Amino acid sequence: MSHVPAATRALRLLRFLAAQPGPVSATTLARGLDMPRSSVYQLLEAMAQEGFVTHFPEEARWGLGVAAFEIGSAYLRHGPLERLARPLLVRLAEQTGATAHLGVLHGSDTLYLLKEQPAEAPTLITAVGVRLPAHLTASGRAMLARLPRTQVRALYPGPGSFVTRTGRGPAGPRELREVLDIERRQGWSSEEEQVAENFISVAAAAFDHNATPVAAISLTVPRARPVTLPALAARARDAAAELTRRLGGRSP
């Protein structure tokens, strides 16, 4: 396979900038990328001409340019998450007989993007576009468990942040923290009749290149169905790991 050092360095620079909270100096770029400052300046000048980076002269810092935004917007228009996940959900539904979902965090809610339901599966309240409280859903907690605790506290500052649907599920910050600690260690999340009576779900998170949870794959079955939760969760974890790989991500 051919190797183009300049292209590789430019892509590394873009990724580094994207991971920063704001514009940074060329010195910070050189140190973070382990590159000579002269090489960093050459890259920055070439990339600025194409609009991929922007120089802020008063601050002596560099940030992402409008061309980088355009690339990101085009990526979203292609619907990569749904396209990459749909075949995995179809296979899961066929092999397990469970209803498979793809969900993402939308504030403190789980937003469902995809749903694959076996022919004989009972009807669920979840559907594409439906939002449910993240702390009650297996999908939501699978992602919350992998977020920094400060971010979770910001989403759930106090008891008033918690709602219930069936009288079950975390009712306050401390209870949520304890549940997330357990689920983080085991690598998957579950909920039993916290969203709807007589249904149970398991879920595992998929990650981006920064090991940040970007989505979760869940499997839902009737409570009366004989099933071993760890075995069902293993199928969700395998699918989430494959989605992570397809996204070019990495697990924490």
C-alpha positions in Angstrom: 0.0 0.0 0.0 1.4 3.4 -0.9 2.3 5.8 1.9 2.1 9.6 1.5 3.7 11.2 4.5 2.5 14.7 3.8 -1.1 13.5 3.5 -0.8 11.4 6.6 0.6 14.4 8.6 -2.2 16.7 7.4 -4.9 14.2 8.4 -3.3 13.8 11.8 -3.2 17.6 12.2 -6.9 17.8 11.4 -7.8 15.1 13.8 -5.7 16.7 16.6 -7.4 20.1 16.0 -10.8 18.4 16.1 -10.1 16.9 19.5 -9.2 20.3 21.1 -11.7 22.5 22.9 -10.7 25.5 20.8 -7.9 26.9 18.6 -4.3 26.1 19.6 -0.8 27.4 18.9 1.5 26.0 16.3 3.8 25.0 19.2 1.0 23.0 20.8 0.4 21.3 17.5 4.1 20.5 17.0 4.4 19.1 20.5 1.1 17.1 20.3 1.9 15.6 16.9 5.7 15.1 17.6 6.6 17.1 14.5 9.1 19.9 13.8 7.6 23.3 14.0 8.8 24.1 10.5 6.8 21.2 9.1 3.8 22.1 11.1 3.9 25.7 9.7 4.2 24.4 6.1 1.2 22.1 6.6 -0.8 24.9 8.2 -0.1 27.3 5.4 -1.1 24.8 2.7 -4.2 23.8 4.6 -5.2 27.4 5.3 -5.1 28.1 1.5 -7.6 25.3 1.0 -9.8 26.4 3.9 -9.2 23.4 6.2 -7.6 25.5 9.0 -8.0 29.1 10.0 -5.4 31.4 11.6 -6.3 33.8 14.4 -3.5 36.3 14.2 -4.4 38.2 17.4 -4.3 35.0 19.4 -1.4 33.4 17.5 -3.6 30.2 17.3 -5.0 27.9 14.7 -8.4 26.3 14.4 -10.5 24.3 12.0 -11.6 26.1 8.8 -14.9 26.1 7.0 -13.8 23.4 4.6 -13.4 21.0 7.5 -17.0 21.9 8.5 -18.2 21.2 5.0 -16.6 17.8 5.0 -18.2 17.0 8.3 -21.6 18.2 7.1 -21.3 16.1 4.0 -20.5 13.1 6.1 -23.7 13.6 8.1 -25.7 13.9 4.9 -24.6 10.5 3.9 -26.2 9.0 7.0 -23.1 6.8 7.8 -24.2 5.7 11.2 -27.5 4.3 10.0 -26.1 2.8 6.8 -23.3 1.0 8.7 -25.6 -0.1 11.5 -28.6 -1.3 9.6 -27.1 -4.6 8.3 -26.0 -5.4 11.8 -29.4 -4.9 13.3 -31.1 -6.9 10.6 -28.8 -9.8 11.3 -29.3 -9.5 15.1 -33.1 -9.6 14.7 -32.9 -12.6 12.5 -30.5 -14.5 14.7 -31.9 -13.7 18.1 -35.6 -13.2 17.5 -35.3 -10.0 19.5 -36.2 -6.5 18.4 -33.0 -4.6 17.6 -32.6 -0.8 18.0 -29.9 1.8 17.3 -30.1 4.7 19.6 -28.1 7.9 20.3 -28.1 10.4 23.1 -30.1 13.5 22.6 -29.5 15.5 25.8 -30.8 13.3 28.6 -33.0 11.3 26.1 -32.3 8.2 24.0 -33.3 9.0 20.4 -34.0 5.9 18.3 -32.6 6.0 14.8 -33.3 2.5 13.6 -35.5 -0.4 14.5 -35.5 -4.0 13.1 -38.3 -6.2 14.4 -38.8 -9.9 13.7 -42.1 -10.8 12.0 -43.6 -12.4 15.1 -42.3 -10.0 17.6 -44.9 -8.1 19.8 -45.3 -4.3 19.2 -43.1 -2.0 21.2 -43.5 1.7 22.0 -40.1 2.4 20.6 -40.0 3.5 17.0 -37.7 5.5 14.7 -37.7 9.1 16.0 -39.1 8.2 19.4 -37.3 9.7 22.4 -37.2 8.1 25.9 -35.5 9.1 29.1 -31.9 7.8 28.8 -31.5 6.8 32.4 -34.4 4.3 32.0 -33.3 2.7 28.7 -30.6 0.1 28.3 -29.3 2.0 25.2 -29.1 5.3 27.1 -27.3 3.9 30.1 -24.8 2.0 27.9 -23.8 5.4 26.6 -24.1 7.3 29.9 -21.8 4.7 31.6 -19.0 5.6 29.2 -19.3 9.4 29.5 -17.2 11.4 32.0 -19.0 11.7 35.4 -19.0 15.5 35.1 -21.0 15.2 31.9 -23.5 12.8 33.5 -23.9 15.2 36.5 -24.6 18.0 34.1 -27.4 16.0 32.5 -28.8 14.9 35.8 -28.1 17.6 38.4 -30.7 16.5 40.9 -33.7 14.4 41.8 -35.9 16.7 39.6 -34.1 15.5 36.5 -35.5 12.0 36.9 -38.8 10.7 35.5 -40.3 7.3 35.7 -42.6 5.3 33.5 -43.3 2.1 35.4 -42.1 3.1 38.9 -38.8 1.3 38.3 -35.3 2.6 37.5 -32.9 5.1 39.0 -34.7 7.8 40.9 -31.7 10.1 41.8 -28.1 11.0 41.0 -26.6 8.6 43.5 -28.7 5.6 42.4 -27.9 6.4 38.7 -24.2 6.6 39.5 -24.2 3.2 41.2 -26.0 1.6 38.3 -23.7 3.1 35.8 -20.6 2.0 37.7 -21.9 -1.6 37.7 -22.8 -1.5 34.0 -19.5 0.2 33.0 -17.6 -2.7 34.7 -19.6 -5.4 33.0 -19.5 -3.8 29.6 -23.2 -3.7 28.9 -26.5 -2.4 30.3 -29.9 -3.8 30.9 -33.3 -2.7 31.9 -36.2 -4.8 33.1 -39.7 -3.3 32.7 -38.4 0.2 33.3 -39.6 1.5 29.9 -42.6 -0.8 29.4 -44.2 -3.5 31.4 -43.4 -7.1 30.5 -40.3 -6.2 28.4 -36.6 -6.4 29.1 -33.6 -5.0 27.1 -29.9 -5.2 26.9 -27.5 -2.8 25.1 -23.9 -2.0 24.4 -22.3 1.2 23.2 -20.3 1.9 20.0 -17.5 4.4 20.0 -15.8 6.9 17.8 -12.0 7.4 17.3 -11.8 9.3 20.6 -13.4 6.3 22.4 -16.5 8.5 23.0 -19.9 6.7 22.9 -21.7 7.7 19.7 -24.6 5.2 19.7 -25.8 2.0 21.3 -27.3 -1.2 19.9 -30.0 -2.8 22.0 -32.0 -6.0 22.0 -35.5 -6.2 23.5 -37.6 -9.3 24.3 -40.8 -10.1 26.2 -40.0 -10.8 29.9 -41.8 -14.2 29.6 -39.4 -15.4 27.0 -36.7 -17.7 28.5 -33.5 -15.9 27.9 -30.1 -15.4 29.6 -29.3 -11.7 29.8 -25.5 -12.1 29.6 -25.9 -14.3 26.5 -28.2 -11.8 24.8 -25.9 -9.0 25.9 -22.9 -10.7 24.3 -24.7 -10.5 20.9 -25.3 -6.8 21.4 -21.7 -6.3 22.4 -20.4 -8.1 19.4 -22.6 -6.0 17.1 -21.5 -2.8 18.8 -17.9 -3.7 18.5 -18.4 -4.3 14.8 -20.1 -0.9 14.5 -17.2 0.7 16.3 -14.8 -0.9 13.8 -16.9 0.2 10.9 -16.9 3.8 12.2 -13.1 3.7 12.6 -13.5 4.0 16.3 -11.9 2.4 19.3 -13.2 1.1 22.6 -12.1 2.8 25.9 
